[in-house]
Amino acid sequence: MAKQKVVINVTMKNQKARSSAMKIAVGVREVESAAIKGDSKDQIEVTGEGIDSVKLTRLLRKKFGYANLVSVGDVEKKEEKKEEAIVVWPNSVPVPHCNCSFVRYYEDPYNCSIM
């Protein structure tokens, strides 16, 4: 089952009401995260797998008197840019008995050839 995002519009007048709504939203089974959204901070956005959006809306209505289910949809996956590790093998190794700093590793280390 794919992750889904549920947005519910709730009348929340102050910070205490917002925190109470968040407690209700996070208390529902299968909810992974919840956030307050919207211009006037009156929407709750909940993400998770297999969320019962009707049950969540009913619980919020019971507490606040008004809750409207705005949208239910799949979470859009952001493509992450994976940084590839660049491994550079040295093509020279230090030789302690030679005056030159590096010699090529595929040549004889006793034959100092300066790069």
Secondary structure, DSSP 8 states (H G I E B T S, - for coil): --EEEEEEEE---SHHHHHHHHHHHHHSTTEEEEEEESTTS-EEEEEEES--HHHHHHHHHHHHS-EEEEEEEE----------------SEE--TTSSSS-EETTS-TTS----
